[in-house]
Every structure is written in C-alpha cells, then in structure tokens.
Amino acid sequence: MSSSSCEAAAQYLAAARRAQRSGERLPESCRPTDCESAVAIQYRVSQLLGTPIGGWKAASPAPDKIHIGPIYARDIYSSSPCPVRPRGVNARIEPEVAFVLKQDLSPRATPYTEAEIRAAIAETRLALEILGGRFADPDSVPFPEKLADALNNQALFVGPAVPHALEQKLDTMPIAVDGSDGFHLSRDGVHPSGHPLAPLVWLANFLSARGEGLKAGQIVTAGSYCGVLDLPLGKPLQVTFGGLGVLSVEFVEANESRAYVKEAH
C-alpha cells in the first residue's frame, strides 16, 4: 500500500472519529488489502488524533489475521451512566476480562515470556467492550478495513478488579445480564483464546517487534466470552461473570449537551 493511500485512509478514519459518526467504507483507492497495511493505517490515525492510547484490544492471531486495536484514553469509562452511540435502541457490547499494567513492556530484542507478562500485571478487571466503529455496515466490510478501524471499537467500560484473578479459572464462565425491570439473558461463556492472558502475551511481543510497546497504566482487553450482546439503554444492569464478580452499568445515548464525568480506573 502506498504512503499516499495510507494517509488518505487514516485522514478519512480520523475525521470520522472526530465527528463521532459512522459512514461508508473507505474510498476504493485507499482500502487496505492486508493486515500490515491496516495496522499502518491504525498507527497513522493515532498520530493524527494526537490522543493518548489508554489501552488495547487484542486476540490471539489466526493464520491469516491479526486482532489488534488501540483504545484511546478518552474512550475508557468506569462510571455510570456510560455514554454510547447505540445501534438502534441498544448498546452493543462484549463481556471481557482486561489487564491493567503496572510497568512498561518496552521494545526489546528477545520476546517476553508469559512469566514476565504476569509479573507486569497490576490488576485484572471485568470489562465491557463497546462496539460501534466508523462503518455504518461493518458486516459488509472486509477484514483488513475493519482492522484499520480498530476492529469496530467504540469504547471500553471498566468494572471492578478481580482479586487473585490469574489463580482462578478463566477459560470458561457463565455470563448473565439482569435489569431491574426483569430483563435477563445468559450465555455459556468460553474464551476464544483458551485464556485471556494469551492475547496479552501476543500483543506485548507483536508491539515489541515493531519497535513499539505497552505502557504502565494501559489496560488490555482480550476477547469476548460470548460474542456480541445487545443491551438496552437507560436501564441499570448487572453483568455477572461467573464467580469472578459483578459489573454494574447503565448505558445512555451520547448527547453533546450532557456532561459526563469519567473516573480513573
């Protein structure tokens, strides 16, 4: 992909993020066709926005795909109500386990081991990734374009810490969502990578090999236990992650006339 095409794609996606809108696919002249080009566009979007990266989403790679996307600090919430750009009348979310780092994982010549990654984790949090990217019809968009747009990430809602999480069973767990008006859904949760630590190990080494890295304080969310859930707006909800804990949240439609105070996670 030429540098001019990468720049055009990044300008398009950065403008969509600034406007907080979804629209058409990238112009045909600047659509990435491979993962390397898509990641280059991601990187340039971050430069154009000039916004600190507060975290990352990641999943273990497939033979022909990688799953990575920056999550900007301004899009990380930890208090309700949480503003979202809904799809129809619902917030689209994925229940996940996320890791907050207590030290940098800087670029280096040798890969990080799992033991080193574990030692770099300050705490484990329950989290909900909020979906809603810059494409109005993401299901019709080829994977490299989705990757260029950080895989449909809109925001991240960070819930409570889980004590001694890495000593507990994290490969499977039931997920349940309950509302005060009788709303209920439940799923048998299975982590797509077998364990949420695996994507973090991959991400740290992927970024290190590119001369980048992870920073202390960043949070990494590592894959949905049950795919996408459509949750109602304006209702206090309790999301139960098996025996790990309960996350409380209320989603509301983002409104420029309303101020939201974000708390540090």
N, C-alpha and C positions, 0 to 999 in steps of 0.2 A: 504494500500500500504506500503510495507516495506521501511525502510530508504535507503537501497541499491538501490532499484528500483527508488525511488525519486531522489537519487543522480545521477544515470545513465541518467535519463530523463533530469535533469537540465544540466548536462555536455553536452549532445547532443544539447540542445537548445541554451546554451550559446556559444558553438562553432559555431553554425550556425549564431548567431548574430554577433560574432566577424568577421566572414568571409563574412558577408552580403550576404548570399546565401539562396536559398530555395532548399529543397530536399525531401527525402522520409519521410514517417511517422516515429514516434518514433519506436524503436525496440519493438517487441511484448512483450518482457519480462519487459518493463518499461512503458507501456501505462497506463495512469490513467483511471479509470472507473467511477469516481465520482468527484464532484466539489471540495470536501475538499482536495483530493489528488492533483488535478490540481492546486489549489491555493498554496499548499505547494511547488509544483514544481516552480511556479512563484516566490515565495519568495526566494527559493534557487538560481534560475537564477540571481536574483538581487544581491545576496551575491557574487556569482561567478564573475559577471561582475564588481562589485565594482564601478558602475556608479551611480551618484546621480539620484534619481527619481524626474523629473521636473513636473510631472503631472500624472493624471489617466484618464482612460476611464471607464465609468460606465453606466449602465442602470438599471431600476427597475427590481428586480428579478421575475422570473416565479416560479411556484410551485416546479419544479424540476431542475431549472437552476439559476445560478447567473452570472452576467455580470460585470466583473472587470478586469482591466489590468493596470500595471504600464506603464508610458511613460517616457523614460529616457531623461534627460535634453539635451543630445547631439542630440536627435531626434526631438527637438522642434525648428521650424523655424518661422521667422517673416519678412523675406525679400526675394525678388525675385532676380535672379531665384532660385527656390527651387529644390534641387536635389532629385530624386526619383529612386527607382528600379521599372521600369514600368512593366505592364503586356501587352505583345505585344508592341503596339505603344502608349499605353495610360497610364496615371496615374489613379488609381482607388481611388476615394475619397468619403467621406460622409460629407455633409454640416451640421454643428452643431453649437450650442451655448455653450460656455465654460465660466467657472467662475474662476477668479483668487482670491486666498485667501489673506487676509491681516493679519491674525493671525492663530496661530496653533489651531488645533482641536485635542487636546491630548486625550489619553485613559482616561476614567473615568467610574465610576460605573453606572451612570444614562445616559440614551440616550439623545442625543442632540435634541432640539426642532427645528422646522422649523424657528422660530424667531431667535434663536441663530445662525443657519446656515446663514440666510440672513444677520445678523449683521457681520458675518465673511468674507463676500464677499467684496473685494476691487473694482472689476470691472467685467463687463461682456464683452466678446469678441466674435466676429464672428470667426469661425474656420472651417478648413477642416481637418478631419482625413484622413490620407493617409494609404491605406491598402496595405498589402504585407507582409505576415508572413514567417515563416520558413518552411512551407509545400508547395511544388510545386502545389499540387492539393487540396486546402483546402476544396473544396466542398465534397470530399470523406472522410474527416476526422471526426470522431465522436466528439460531442461537448466537452467532457472532455479534449481531446487532444488539441482542439482549445483554450480552456480556459487556459490550461497550457502554451500555446504560446501567451498569452495576446490577444486572440481573433483577430488574424490577423493584429495587429497594426504594422505599419512600422514607422510612424512619425506623427507629428501634425504641420499644418501650422496655425499660429495665426494671425488673421486680426485685424481690428480696434475695439476700445472699443465702446460700445453702451451706451450712457448716459441714465440714469434712466430706464435701461432695465427691471428691475423687476416690474416696474409700467406699462409696456406695455404688449400687447397680445403676448404670446409666445407659445401657444398651436398649432396654425396653421399659416402658412405663405407661399406665393408663393416663389419658388426658381427658379431663372433664371441664365443661364450662357451664356455670349456673348463674342465672339472673334472679333478682328479687321477684319478678313477675311470673316465675315459673319456667322461664327459658332454660333449656337444658340440651346439651349434646355431649356425646362421649365418643372417644376413639381409643383403639388399642395402639398405643404409640410404639414405634420401632425406629431407632436412629438409623438413617440411611448409610452411615459410615461404620456402623457397628458400635462406635463410641465417639462422643463429641470431641474427645481430645485429638483424634486422628486428623481432622481438618486443621486444627491449630498447629500441629507439628508440620503438616504440609505447607501451610501458609507461611510460617516463620522461615522455612527453608527456601520456599519459592521467592519470597521478597529478598532474602539474603543473597541469593544467587544473582539477583538483578541489581545489586548494589543499593537496595533499599532496606527496610527493616520495620520492626514493630517498636512502639514506644511505651514506656511506663504510663499507666493510666488509660491506655486504649482498651477497648472491650472487643472481643472477637466472638461472634455468634456463629454456630457451627452446624446448622442444618435442622430442618423441621422433623419433629417426631411423627407428624400425621398429615403432612401436606398442608394445603390451604384451608382455613376455616373462615367462613363469612359470619361476622359477629355484628349485632345490632348497635346502632348509635344511641346515645342518650340513656343508657341503662347501666347501672352499676353491675359489674360482672366479677365473678370469682373463677379463676382458671387454676385448676388443681393438677399438679404434675406428680401423679402417683403419690409416693410417700415423701417426696422431696420438699413439698411446700405448696403454698397457695399465693397466687399473684392477683391483686385486686386492681381493676381498671375500669374507667368509663371513657368511651370514645365519643368525641363530638366533632362535627364538621368544622374544619378550619375556617375562621372568619377574621378578616383583616381588622374588623372593628373591635375585636375582643383581644385582650392581652392575656398571654399565658406565661406563668412564671415557671421556669424549669429549675429543678433541683439537681444538684450534682449527684451522680450515682456513687 
